[in-house]
Amino acid sequence: MNDTPLHVVGNVVDVPRQNRTSNGSVTNFRMASTSRRWDEETKGFVDGATLWIDVACWNELGGNVARSVTKGDPVVVVGNLSTESWESEAGRRSSNRIKATAVGLNLARGWSDFTRPARVDRSAALPAPQEPSEEETPSDEDPYAQRPTDYIRGEATLDETDSEVTSEEPAVPALT
């Protein structure tokens, strides 16, 4: 089956709803994406057509969406487009839906604080790594000698910054 991958930038228009199914948990919400274009006559932007679409976020993504996204939030949704069909009293019906693989807040419209969930320590179940023999121990001269990499040191390598900016302070958003 051919998937139709896409990304949609828009706003959440209802409160995300989380449900448990026999296949796992799913969080659904509806979003709107309105195109905008520059109008030479009015010398300003005008709204175009609005795409209204349902979004389904499964399992861990759905749980994170339910905790992070609410009605009115600007979002970017990445996923695969599908059409669901069903029979109703009015006849055959269908609806487009995005099965999301990623959902993020649109940081062009604001800022956010990100919280990474705690990871389960699975190292207890893994065997201890073997110590390398003296032959396999990388020399102090080249710390990358035993690592697979596509990095090759040469005359064209950029080792130093070429910028005058040396401040380590984080960027602060401009208040407008």
LINVENBEL-V56378 format. One record per residue. N is the residue number from 1. RES is the residue in three letters. PHI is phi in whole degrees, 0 to 359 (NA if undefined). PSI is psi in radians with two decimals (NA if undefined). D_LAST is the distance of its C-alpha to the last C-alpha in whole Angstrom. Layout:
# LINVENBEL-V56378
n,res,phi,psi,d_last
N,RES,PHI,PSI,D_LAST
N,RES,PHI,PSI,D_LAST
This chain:
# LINVENBEL-V56378
n,res,phi,psi,d_last
1,MET,NA,2.41,48
2,ASN,271,2.19,45
3,ASP,275,2.70,41
4,THR,246,1.57,38
5,PRO,286,2.52,35
6,LEU,201,2.91,32
7,HIS,229,2.47,28
8,VAL,231,2.32,26
9,VAL,250,2.20,23
10,GLY,187,-2.70,22
11,ASN,236,2.52,21
12,VAL,287,2.27,24
13,VAL,251,-0.03,26
14,ASP,213,2.96,28
15,VAL,286,2.22,29
16,PRO,302,2.37,30
17,ARG,247,2.16,34
18,GLN,259,2.28,36
19,ASN,226,2.61,40
20,ARG,261,2.40,43
21,THR,233,3.11,45
22,SER,290,-0.32,48
23,ASN,263,0.04,46
24,GLY,129,-2.80,44
25,SER,253,2.61,41
26,VAL,223,2.44,38
27,THR,245,2.21,35
28,ASN,245,2.50,34
29,PHE,208,2.87,31
30,ARG,249,2.52,30
31,MET,226,2.78,27
32,ALA,235,2.41,26
33,SER,231,1.97,24
34,THR,254,2.19,23
35,SER,286,2.62,24
36,ARG,228,2.51,21
37,ARG,218,2.75,22
38,TRP,278,2.30,22
39,ASP,251,2.03,24
40,GLU,295,-0.59,25
41,GLU,294,-0.80,27
42,THR,269,-0.16,24
43,LYS,57,0.74,21
44,GLY,201,3.03,19
45,PHE,278,2.52,19
46,VAL,232,2.58,22
47,ASP,284,2.50,23
48,GLY,254,-2.61,26
49,ALA,290,2.67,28
50,THR,250,2.27,27
51,LEU,267,2.13,29
52,TRP,254,2.20,30
53,ILE,213,2.53,32
54,ASP,274,2.55,33
55,VAL,234,2.32,32
56,ALA,244,2.20,35
57,CYS,241,2.03,34
58,TRP,265,2.61,37
59,ASN,54,-2.21,38
60,GLU,299,-0.69,36
61,LEU,301,-0.76,33
62,GLY,297,-0.71,34
63,GLY,296,-0.71,34
64,ASN,292,-0.66,31
65,VAL,296,-0.77,29
66,ALA,299,-0.57,30
67,ARG,278,-0.39,29
68,SER,245,-0.44,25
69,VAL,245,2.46,24
70,THR,220,2.99,24
71,LYS,305,2.32,24
72,GLY,95,-0.25,21
73,ASP,292,2.41,20
74,PRO,281,2.24,18
75,VAL,227,2.81,21
76,VAL,239,2.15,23
77,VAL,244,2.28,27
78,VAL,242,2.34,30
79,GLY,179,-2.81,33
80,ASN,243,2.36,36
81,LEU,276,2.39,37
82,SER,217,2.82,40
83,THR,242,2.19,41
84,GLU,259,2.38,43
85,SER,236,2.60,46
86,TRP,203,2.87,48
87,GLU,262,2.38,51
88,SER,227,3.11,50
89,GLU,299,-0.52,52
90,ALA,274,0.02,50
91,GLY,113,-2.86,51
92,ARG,288,2.30,50
93,ARG,236,2.77,46
94,SER,210,2.77,43
95,SER,210,2.43,40
96,ASN,276,2.54,38
97,ARG,213,2.52,36
98,ILE,258,2.17,34
99,LYS,271,1.80,36
100,ALA,288,2.45,33
101,THR,253,-0.34,33
102,ALA,204,2.46,30
103,VAL,224,2.31,27
104,GLY,220,2.68,23
105,LEU,288,2.46,20
106,ASN,279,1.77,18
107,LEU,284,-0.03,15
108,ALA,286,-0.25,13
109,ARG,246,0.08,12
110,GLY,168,-3.01,12
111,TRP,234,2.93,14
112,SER,213,2.79,17
113,ASP,251,2.25,20
114,PHE,258,2.36,23
115,THR,239,2.11,27
116,ARG,271,2.27,30
117,PRO,293,2.67,33
118,ALA,295,2.43,36
119,ARG,266,2.56,38
120,VAL,283,2.31,42
121,ASP,282,1.85,44
122,ARG,262,0.02,47
123,SER,293,-0.44,48
124,ALA,295,-0.51,51
125,ALA,274,-0.23,52
126,LEU,271,2.57,52
127,PRO,291,2.64,55
128,ALA,294,2.44,54
129,PRO,293,2.57,54
130,GLN,280,2.49,57
131,GLU,288,2.38,57
132,PRO,289,2.60,57
133,SER,286,2.98,60
134,GLU,298,-0.56,60
135,GLU,293,-0.59,61
136,GLU,273,-0.22,57
137,THR,291,2.19,55
138,PRO,293,2.60,53
139,SER,285,2.82,54
140,ASP,290,-0.32,51
141,GLU,290,-0.73,51
142,ASP,232,1.72,49
143,PRO,292,-0.22,47
144,TYR,257,0.17,46
145,ALA,300,-0.67,50
146,GLN,259,0.07,51
147,ARG,262,2.38,47
148,PRO,290,2.27,47
149,THR,201,2.79,44
150,ASP,256,0.14,44
151,TYR,279,2.18,43
152,ILE,234,2.15,45
153,ARG,282,2.37,45
154,GLY,198,-3.02,46
155,GLU,298,-0.57,45
156,ALA,275,0.05,42
157,THR,291,2.37,40
158,LEU,267,1.80,37
159,ASP,262,-0.42,38
160,GLU,242,2.74,35
161,THR,290,2.54,31
162,ASP,250,0.41,31
163,SER,247,2.60,28
164,GLU,282,-0.28,27
165,VAL,282,2.08,24
166,THR,237,0.09,26
167,SER,291,2.39,23
168,GLU,260,0.18,24
169,GLU,284,2.51,21
170,PRO,289,2.69,19
171,ALA,293,2.46,15
172,VAL,248,2.28,12
173,PRO,295,2.48,9
174,ALA,287,2.34,6
175,LEU,270,2.15,4
176,THR,238,NA,0
